[in-house]
Every structure is written in structure tokens, then in C-alpha cells.
Amino acid sequence: MATMAQLFTRMDRDGLIRRTPNPRDARRQTITLTDDTAPQLTEARRRLAEIEQRAVAGFSPAEIQTLEQLLIRLDNNLEPERAGSGEATPHSDE
């Protein structure tokens, strides 16, 4: 799995982002998208929306909401530091 630093390095190399040093803290950088990124971002959003529509085709709005809630809980169980308390919060309806 690539780290965020590796991802930013590739994006910088490919001209998608610009890094500027933080004048108050040498350990930090400000990351901004370049002007060339906008068309790619627009296309990526369009494609993601298309995939999302295909993925939930035939689901009712209530089923989509339930699926979203279950996926969030699943993600929280796998990434406990994002669950708030620092521990996983498994859930059972039993």
C-alpha cells in the first residue's frame, strides 16, 4: 500500500499538484491542485458517479441507506482509530 507521501510524490511528478513550503513550519507543506488537474478531476467524478449508479441499480433508497450504514460500520471496525474512542465498536442485532 502506498503511503500518502508516496502518493503526493507521484502526483507532484505528474504535474497534478503543487507543493509550497509553509513559512512558519519547515516540516509542513501546502498542497494545491494545478490548473491542469481540473479536467481530470471532472472526468474522474463523472466516472465515479457512473460506477455508483451501476453498483446500486435496482436498490431502493432505503436499501442504499442501509448499505451505506453497514459499510461505514465495517470500515470503523477495520480502522478503530477512526471510530472515535480508539477501539472498534462491533455491532450485532442478536
N, C-alpha and C positions, 0 to 999 in steps of 0.2 A: 504494500500500500504506500502510495506517495505521501510525503509529508506536505504540509501547507507551504513550507519554504521551497520545496522542490517544484510544487505546482506554480508558485509565483515566479520562480526562476525560468521555467519553460514559457510561461505567459509573457514574461519580460523579453525573453529571447525572440518570441514570435511577434512582438510588437503589439500585444493586446493590452498591456498595462504599462504604466509609468510609475517608477518608484522615486520618491523625493525624500531626502533625509529630514528628520524632524529637528528643527533648530534648537529645541530645548532638551532633547534626549537623543544622544547618538545611537542608542540601541534600537530606536524606532524609526520606521519609515512610513510615509503616507503612500498608499496605493490608489491610483486612479486609472480608469479606463481611458484608452486612447481614442481619438476620433474614428480611427479605422475599425474599432470594435463594434460600434453601433449597428451596422448592417448584420454582422454575425450574430449579435445578441437578439436582434429582431427575428432572424431566421430560427435561432435555437428556441426561442419562446414559441414560435408558430409550430415547430415540430413537436415540442413537449406537449402543447395543447392538443395536437392531433393524436399523439400516443395516449394521453389521458382519456380522450373521448373513446378511443378504441378499447382501452382497458376496462372502462365501466359501462360499455354498451350493454343495454338490457337490464342494468341495475336500477332499482327505484332510488329516488333521493334518500329515503330512509336507509336503504342498504348501503349506499355510498357513505352516508354519515357514520353508520356502524363500522364499516370497513376502515374509515379514517381513524376512528377512535381506537379500534383494535390495533392498527398499525402503530399509532402513537404509543400505546401501552407496551407493545412488543419492543419498540425502539428504546423506550425508557428502561425496560428490563435488561436489555443488552448493553445499555450505556448508563449505568447507575449514576454517574456524576451529573447527568443532565436531569435526573429525576427530582432534584431539589434537595433532598435530605442526604444525598451521598450514598443511599442504599437503594437497591432495586425494590420495587413495590409490586410483586406479582399479585394477580387478582384471580379469584376463582368464583364462579357463580354457584358452586355446590352448597 
